[in-house]
Amino acid sequence: MIWSFWLLEFSIYLPMAFFTFIGNYFNQLGFSDLQNGILGSTAAIIILVSNPFWMRVSDKRVKNSVLTFISFTTAFSIWLIYLFRNFWAIFLISFLAGFLWTSIIPIAESMASYNANKFGFSFGKARMMGSLGYALVMLIFGYTTDHFFFFLIGSLSFAFIGISSLLVPKTQGYNINQKVKFSLRSLPSQFYRMLIFEILVLSSNAFGLYFMPVFMRSRGYPVSFAGISIAVQALAEIPFFFFADRIVKKLGVKKMLVIGSVMFGIRWILTFLISNPVAIVAIQSFEFFNWVAIYYAVFYYVNSKISPSHRSDAHALFWMTTSGLSMIFGDVFGGWISNTVGVANGYLFFGIFSLAIGLIYAFFERSPDLN
């Protein structure tokens, strides 16, 4: 039974690699960095609507069936992006596809975390498989030059999620046959402060990943280095997930957030300063305590401190900031910075920005249940 959740986590991060690397495809179509950033942010914009919608739908039904429907529908819809070359057509289609695929991970991981508590297995170790799948596909994309093959891999990845969701034990929503009204007061204030922190810090990750192929090409390096860089990042998450539960209990949520933010800053500044592509690839291993630490700290807080009746709302808000608002800021504002002062200087900006946010949060956050 546990293996099915490992397989599910492995599958749901495969298409994430597709939408991470699609910026390289848009760049080759001749779109500017700003246009590229806008296209990259469409999913982040639509998730503000799609996530609450699909989380509410799945919360009142069997989550497996909702996940299967979304996955297979997306597998077909992304081919519309391939068929068009016009910016505005792709922009509109990206919204359509984004309304579907952006809720796959939130629904799947709410299933995995619920069953981890129910059956007593480690969610962190199951989530480790997601990093492995993401790294595997990123390596493949780094060497994929044919556009049709690129979209074929993406489409099959979504179909694989649909199949994997059928192998997992049926998981009921938290509030089947119940009416639960959401109120901002139903969630603690420190949770909202964490979300603001997430938006700001994870925007650097959104920029750093999405523009990595553009950055490598701007310095005259093969784009394959971008794929390897992002794969190294994903592989660096695996050791963390082995010990994730121990780490968060030992350090506490606040320390994990601060350390992750500071290390983000160091990582992006070094990416800017170093000119050797192999060294740049190696620096991406800082991810062992970057995005993954911030993601897991907040995810742990939601599943341990938020009551089950409001947990779906907390999950929806968590993913709206993690994959929504942070990506809007990182992709659009980052695309503007890249267009204005150059993509390399964008890495320097977000490095300094992440350091500053981490230090401000460390000084001002005083909530006792984050220690």
KACORFEN-V538488 format. One record per pair of residues at least 6 apart in sequence whose C-alpha atoms are under 7 Angstrom apart, sorted by the first residue. I is the first residue (numbers start at 1). J is the second residue. If there is no record, write none. Layout:
<<I:J> <I:J>>
This chain:
<<4:167> <4:168> <5:112> <5:126> <5:168> <6:126> <6:129> <7:164> <8:161> <8:164> <8:165> <9:126> <9:127> <9:129> <9:130> <10:129> <10:130> <10:132> <10:133> <11:130> <11:133> <11:157> <11:160> <11:161> <12:105> <12:130> <12:161> <13:130> <13:133> <13:134> <14:133> <14:134> <14:137> <14:157> <15:154> <15:157> <15:158> <17:134> <17:137> <17:138> <18:154> <20:209> <20:210> <21:210> <23:36> <23:40> <23:210> <24:213> <24:214> <26:36> <27:36> <33:335> <33:338> <33:339> <34:332> <34:335> <34:336> <34:339> <37:331> <37:332> <37:335> <38:331> <38:332> <39:91> <40:331> <41:327> <41:328> <41:331> <41:332> <42:94> <42:95> <43:94> <43:95> <43:98> <43:102> <44:323> <44:324> <44:325> <44:327> <44:328> <45:324> <45:328> <46:95> <46:98> <46:99> <47:99> <47:102> <47:320> <47:324> <48:320> <48:324> <50:99> <50:103> <51:103> <51:316> <51:320> <52:316> <54:103> <55:107> <55:312> <55:316> <58:66> <58:173> <59:173> <59:174> <59:175> <59:176> <60:173> <60:175> <60:176> <60:177> <61:172> <61:173> <61:176> <62:170> <62:171> <62:172> <62:173> <63:171> <63:172> <63:173> <64:165> <64:166> <64:170> <64:171> <67:104> <67:107> <67:162> <67:165> <68:162> <68:165> <70:100> <70:101> <71:101> <71:158> <71:159> <71:161> <71:162> <72:158> <72:159> <72:162> <74:97> <74:100> <74:101> <74:158> <75:155> <75:156> <75:158> <75:159> <76:155> <77:97> <78:97> <78:155> <79:151> <80:93> <81:90> <81:93> <84:90> <106:319> <111:171> <112:123> <113:123> <116:122> <116:123> <124:241> <124:242> <124:244> <124:245> <125:241> <125:242> <127:241> <128:238> <128:241> <131:234> <131:235> <131:237> <131:238> <132:234> <132:235> <134:234> <135:231> <135:232> <135:234> <135:235> <136:231> <138:227> <138:230> <138:231> <139:227> <139:228> <139:231> <141:227> <142:223> <142:224> <142:226> <142:227> <142:228> <143:224> <144:150> <174:308> <174:309> <175:309> <190:367> <195:318> <195:321> <198:321> <198:322> <199:321> <199:322> <199:325> <199:326> <200:326> <201:261> <201:354> <201:357> <202:291> <202:322> <202:326> <203:326> <203:327> <203:329> <203:330> <204:330> <204:350> <206:327> <206:330> <206:331> <207:330> <207:331> <207:334> <208:347> <209:230> <212:226> <213:223> <213:226> <215:343> <215:344> <216:222> <216:223> <216:226> <217:223> <228:281> <229:281> <229:284> <232:284> <232:285> <233:284> <233:285> <233:287> <236:285> <236:287> <236:288> <237:287> <237:288> <237:292> <240:288> <248:297> <252:370> <252:371> <253:297> <253:370> <253:371> <254:370> <254:371> <256:293> <256:294> <256:297> <257:293> <257:294> <257:297> <258:358> <258:361> <258:362> <260:289> <260:290> <260:291> <260:293> <260:294> <261:290> <261:354> <261:355> <261:358> <262:354> <262:355> <262:358> <263:290> <264:290> <264:351> <264:354> <265:350> <265:351> <265:352> <265:354> <265:355> <266:351> <267:283> <267:286> <268:347> <268:348> <268:350> <268:351> <269:347> <269:348> <269:351> <271:280> <272:344> <272:347> <272:348> <274:280> <302:311> <302:314> <334:346> <337:346> <338:346>>
